[in-house]
Amino acid sequence: MIYKRSSALFDEAKKYIPGGVNSPVRAFNAVGGDPIFVKKAAGAYLHDEDGNQLIDYISSWGPMILGHAHPKVVDAVIEKTKDGTSYGIPTELETKIAKLAIDMVPGIDKIRFVNSGTEACMSAVRLARGYTRKDKIIKFAGCYHGHSDSFLIQAGSGGATFGEPNSPGVTKGTAKDTLLAHYNNLDSVKSLIQKHKGEIACIIIEPVAGNMGCILPNDGFLEDLRSLCDEHNILLVFDEVMTGFRLAPGGVQERLGVLADIVTFGKVVGGGLPVGAFAGKAEIMNHLAPDGPVYQAGTLSGNPLAMAAGYTMLKELNENRSIFESLDKKTAYLHKGMKKVLDDAGVVHQINRIGSMISIHFCEEPVVDFKTAAKGNNDKFKTYFHGMLDRGVYMPPSAFESYFLNDALSYEDIDHTIKSLSEFVDKLK
Ligand SMILES: *Cc1c(COP(=O)(O)O)cnc(C)c1O
């Protein structure tokens, strides 16, 4: 396939936008080459500026779970637009989507809408700190909770238990309040709790991780975190920005049966418009302004277009719950097909999957945390990514991202994907 116009547009974009993109992963730095520029999308396909049609396994990083330009979502937004696009005043629609989300998700009484997953996680942590009156938080290496300062932290050197900034601009002062544990390693959490007794406000985790590839929690890991939190008066925050309304109507909490104290959402909840949300028991949520002292606000929060898209999306998922099963089956079919091609060719690999999230890692050891994910062979990943792209299959341009299937994908699309892999699999040996 030819990507000439995309490359020209990228060159032009770089003159005016840092790196030519408004979010770094889009620049293809991890895989090389120029990003494609999208002209439009429909169902399972992206149509780029060169006239290529690509099968999309990213689904806008999750939101387009029903496929692109779903007619009901598109119509809802168009209709709403005619009544004005923002008021900064309450609307009934905000209550309707709140009620629906609370019906679908276990264990939450109240929900506040914001404009992104970043905002949701940042606000959830502030609420946890305000509620517990404690300062420190525990996060897991490789989990992503948006780009706010408290989360841009890497492991500290030597024996330090607190993290260090992993971006210039994040202060040491902020970094010292974020403690880093290792995914699927309960001892790493326990030792942080021991060393910082009485100081930890919350543990925040992707209950199924999707930002170091797809990584599942080991059996009992989430349950053990839940017990530790109860024992030490720490709030458990599930970042379900990726998994919420995707792995089940009620997200990981429903699918794996463990409840958090605060849950964050983004991606699917906005139906493709900029929306995030955080939710919890009334006891905790009532600490937010204007009822309580913890400040949080937003000019465009609860925006009518965003709420119309999100409400239509959630309603569609709630009323057609077979979508989740259908997505699971399609993803299992992809998993089986890719595994067979790779196994037959003798390519060393790992495939992790749950529901409609899946990722491939070119390494020998099981991928269970950031360290094992980082052992993947990136040269092979690049070959894999470009081999797919050349055949019209658009996979995430980084080995540290999960794929997000959408229900518009057909079995023919998946067969094409598997066949594409078989055409160049020998290069992956
Ligand atoms: C995408 C993502 C975020 C950040 O959401 P944005 O809308 O990009 O700000 C936070 N947490 C997780 C788990 C995510 O996948």
The ligand as a Gaussian input file, in Angstrom:
#p B3LYP/6-31G(d) Opt

LIG

0 1
 C       -6.232000       6.094000      28.089000
 C       -6.052000       5.860000      29.513000
 C       -6.025000       6.897000      30.445000
 C       -6.009000       8.334000      30.018000
 O       -7.161000       8.712000      29.353000
 P       -7.102000      10.002000      28.388000
 O       -8.537000      10.152000      27.959000
 O       -6.176000       9.643000      27.294000
 O       -6.638000      11.138000      29.192000
 C       -5.987000       6.587000      31.784000
 N       -5.961000       5.320000      32.192000
 C       -5.971000       4.278000      31.347000
 C       -5.974000       2.893000      31.864000
 C       -5.997000       4.521000      29.972000
 O       -5.951000       3.496000      29.137000

